[in-house]
Structures are given as structure tokens and as C-alpha cells.
Amino acid sequence: MSDTEKVASVLKSAAHAIRHVTKERDELREKLAHIERRQRAVKVASDMHDKGVNRDTRFEELVEDCEKAAADGRLDTISEALELVGPDMGRSVSLDDRDHGDANALEQFLLGDG
């Protein structure tokens, strides 16, 4: 094997290795983004329950809703709005509105439904 053939073989192997490493990096980047989005959704959902917002929604369901909001780019807005809610402020809001089919304005805003 000539030097030129050796170089060509090494370049071919290097190109394959780079493609493999690049694919692996992209997959890991995607997994990390998913994990970070999930952690942020859990934190926002936890803050919501701590402040009395959406307590009638199961925590896991609330996390899923927050993940969907994050995927739509709305989680930052929800989180900022949640900062405006004082401790237990959500508890003082009557849930009777739901019985009449009218969603609470605060909940609509926080979940991006309104």
C-alpha cells in the first residue's frame, strides 16, 4: 500500500468517525434539551401547586401541560406570570367558576388558554 492509499484510508475512516460522533452529539443534545425542558416543567408545575394555582389538576398532568407549553415557547410567559402570584393566592380564587363552565381568568392566562 502506497502512502497515498494509506492517507486516503485514514481520511475515509476519519470521515466515518466524525459523522458517527456528530450524530451521537446531536442525539445527546436533543436528549439534554428534553431533560432540561422536563425539569423546568416540573419546577413550574411545583411552583403552581405551591402557590395554589391549578391544585385541582393532578401534578403529572400539570407537568405535561407545562411541557407542551415549553414546546410551544410559552413556558417563559407562564413562569413570569406565576412570579406575580403571591403565596396561596390561587387558593383564594373560587373554583365555582369552573362549575359554571367559565374558566378562571388567572388560570386561563397561566395556561395560555385565553
C-alpha positions as CSV (number, residue, x, y, z in Angstrom):
1,M,0.0,0.0,0.0
2,S,1.4,3.4,-1.0
3,D,1.5,6.4,1.2
4,T,-1.4,8.0,-0.9
5,E,-3.6,4.9,-0.3
6,K,-2.8,5.0,3.4
7,V,-3.7,8.7,3.6
8,A,-6.9,8.0,1.7
9,S,-7.8,5.1,4.0
10,V,-7.2,7.2,7.1
11,L,-9.3,10.1,5.7
12,K,-12.1,7.7,4.9
13,S,-12.0,6.3,8.4
14,A,-11.8,9.8,10.0
15,A,-14.8,11.0,7.9
16,H,-16.9,8.0,9.1
17,A,-15.8,8.6,12.7
18,I,-16.7,12.3,12.5
19,R,-20.1,11.5,11.1
20,H,-20.7,9.0,13.9
21,V,-19.6,11.3,16.6
22,T,-21.6,14.2,15.2
23,K,-24.8,12.0,15.1
24,E,-24.2,10.9,18.7
25,R,-23.6,14.5,19.8
26,D,-26.8,15.7,18.1
27,E,-28.8,12.8,19.8
28,L,-27.3,13.7,23.2
29,R,-28.0,17.4,22.7
30,E,-31.7,16.5,21.9
31,K,-31.9,14.3,25.0
32,L,-30.4,17.0,27.2
33,A,-32.9,19.6,25.8
34,H,-35.7,17.2,26.6
35,I,-34.4,16.6,30.2
36,E,-33.9,20.4,30.8
37,R,-37.4,21.1,29.4
38,R,-38.9,18.4,31.7
39,Q,-37.0,19.7,34.8
40,R,-38.3,23.2,34.1
41,A,-41.8,22.0,33.6
42,V,-41.6,20.1,36.9
43,K,-40.4,23.3,38.6
44,V,-43.1,25.5,37.2
45,A,-45.8,22.9,38.0
46,S,-44.5,22.6,41.5
47,D,-44.5,26.4,41.9
48,M,-48.1,26.4,40.6
49,H,-49.2,23.9,43.2
50,D,-47.2,25.7,45.9
51,K,-49.0,28.9,45.1
52,G,-52.4,27.2,45.0
53,V,-52.8,27.5,41.2
54,N,-54.4,24.5,39.5
55,R,-54.4,22.4,42.6
56,D,-57.4,20.5,41.2
57,T,-55.1,19.3,38.4
58,R,-53.0,16.2,39.0
59,F,-49.3,17.1,39.3
60,E,-48.2,14.8,36.5
61,E,-50.9,16.2,34.2
62,L,-49.8,19.7,35.1
63,V,-46.2,18.9,34.3
64,E,-47.3,17.5,30.9
65,D,-49.2,20.7,30.2
66,C,-46.2,22.7,31.1
67,E,-44.0,20.6,28.8
68,K,-46.4,21.3,26.0
69,A,-46.3,25.0,26.8
70,A,-42.5,24.8,26.7
71,A,-42.6,23.1,23.3
72,D,-44.8,25.9,22.1
73,G,-42.5,28.6,23.6
74,R,-45.0,29.7,26.2
75,L,-43.4,28.4,29.4
76,D,-41.4,31.5,30.0
77,T,-44.5,33.6,29.9
78,I,-46.3,31.3,32.3
79,S,-43.3,31.3,34.6
80,E,-43.2,35.1,34.6
81,A,-46.9,35.3,35.3
82,L,-46.6,32.8,38.1
83,E,-44.0,35.1,39.7
84,L,-46.8,37.7,40.0
85,V,-48.9,35.3,42.1
86,G,-48.3,35.5,45.8
87,P,-48.2,32.5,48.2
88,D,-51.6,30.8,48.4
89,M,-53.1,33.5,46.2
90,G,-54.6,30.8,44.0
91,R,-56.5,29.3,47.0
92,S,-58.5,32.4,47.5
93,V,-59.8,32.2,43.9
94,S,-63.2,30.4,43.8
95,L,-63.3,27.3,41.8
96,D,-67.1,27.8,41.4
97,D,-66.4,29.5,38.1
98,R,-65.5,26.1,36.7
99,D,-68.8,24.6,37.8
100,H,-70.5,27.2,35.6
101,G,-68.2,26.5,32.6
102,D,-66.3,29.7,33.0
103,A,-62.5,29.2,33.4
104,N,-60.8,31.4,36.0
105,A,-59.0,34.3,34.2
106,L,-55.8,33.7,36.1
107,E,-55.7,30.0,35.2
108,Q,-56.5,30.8,31.5
109,F,-53.6,33.3,31.4
110,L,-51.2,30.9,33.1
111,L,-52.0,28.0,30.9
112,G,-52.2,30.2,27.8
113,D,-55.8,29.3,27.0
114,G,-57.0,32.9,27.0
